[in-house]
């Protein structure tokens, strides 16, 4: 079986982020604030989904577009993590860990975009 997007480091990291976000937002204090809970989940899911969708496109130019959307969603998650920290939904330790995963995703997406741009 050919594993396309599953081999992409950014997608694997985004999958890790999704799991972290769901665990964090299932906690009692966070889970009752539906708007932020749902929004951070949607943004997190958007990262992995756009990487996967983009990898299935016909051209590198299309793939780059979806990678940029995924990267933007990653920044959205970062912003929402700050809010969650500021209102004490998460601890600084959880913030640092989750923000660090976002940083890794952003960097690997950036590297993949540069690699694909060089092929165009």
C-alpha positions in Angstrom: 0.0 0.0 0.0 1.4 3.4 -1.0 1.4 5.8 2.0 1.3 9.3 0.6 0.6 11.9 3.2 1.3 9.5 6.1 5.0 9.8 5.3 5.0 13.6 5.6 6.7 14.7 8.8 4.4 17.7 9.1 1.3 15.5 8.9 2.6 13.1 11.5 3.4 16.0 13.9 0.0 17.5 13.2 -1.6 14.2 14.1 0.3 14.4 17.4 -1.0 17.9 17.9 -4.5 16.8 17.3 -4.3 14.3 20.0 -2.8 16.8 22.4 -5.5 19.4 21.6 -8.2 16.9 22.2 -6.8 15.8 25.5 -6.3 19.3 26.7 -9.8 20.4 25.6 -11.4 17.4 27.3 -10.2 18.6 30.7 -13.1 19.8 32.9 -12.1 23.5 33.0 -11.6 23.8 29.2 -14.4 21.5 28.0 -17.2 23.7 29.3 -16.1 26.7 27.2 -17.4 25.5 23.9 -16.4 28.4 21.6 -12.6 28.2 22.3 -12.7 24.4 22.6 -14.3 24.0 19.3 -12.3 26.6 17.5 -8.9 25.3 18.6 -10.0 21.8 17.7 -11.1 22.9 14.2 -7.8 24.8 13.7 -5.8 21.8 14.7 -7.7 19.4 12.5 -7.3 21.9 9.6 -3.5 21.5 9.8 -3.5 17.7 9.2 -6.4 17.8 6.8 -4.9 20.5 4.5 -1.5 18.7 4.4 -3.3 15.4 3.4 -5.6 17.1 0.9 -2.7 19.1 -0.6 -0.6 16.0 -1.1 -3.4 14.5 -3.2 -3.4 17.4 -5.6 -2.1 17.2 -9.1 0.6 19.9 -9.0 3.2 21.1 -6.6 1.7 24.6 -6.9 -1.6 23.3 -5.6 0.1 21.4 -2.8 2.0 24.5 -1.8 -1.4 26.4 -1.5 -2.7 23.8 0.9 0.5 23.7 2.9 0.2 27.5 3.4 -3.4 27.0 4.6 -2.1 24.4 7.0 0.7 26.7 8.2 -1.8 29.5 8.8 -4.0 27.1 10.9 -1.0 26.3 12.9 -0.5 29.9 13.7 -4.2 30.1 14.7 -3.7 27.3 17.2 -0.7 29.1 18.6 -2.8 32.2 19.2 -5.6 30.2 20.8 -3.1 28.5 23.1 -2.0 32.0 24.3 -5.7 32.7 25.1 -6.1 29.4 26.9 -3.0 30.2 29.0 -4.1 33.7 29.7 -7.5 32.6 31.1 -5.9 29.7 33.0 -7.5 26.9 31.0 -4.0 25.4 30.6 -0.8 25.5 32.5 2.5 27.0 31.3 3.9 23.5 31.0 1.1 22.4 28.7 1.3 25.6 26.8 5.1 25.1 26.2 4.7 21.5 25.1 1.8 22.2 22.7 3.3 25.4 21.4 6.5 23.5 20.7 4.7 20.9 18.6 3.2 23.8 16.6 6.7 25.3 16.1 7.9 21.9 14.8 5.0 21.7 12.4 5.5 25.2 11.1 9.2 24.6 10.5 8.6 21.3 8.7 5.8 22.8 6.5 8.1 25.7 5.6 10.8 23.3 4.6 8.5 21.3 2.5 7.1 24.4 0.8 10.7 25.5 0.0 11.5 22.1 -1.4 8.4 22.1 -3.6 9.0 25.7 -4.8 12.5 24.6 -6.0 10.9 21.9 -8.1 8.6 24.3 -9.9 
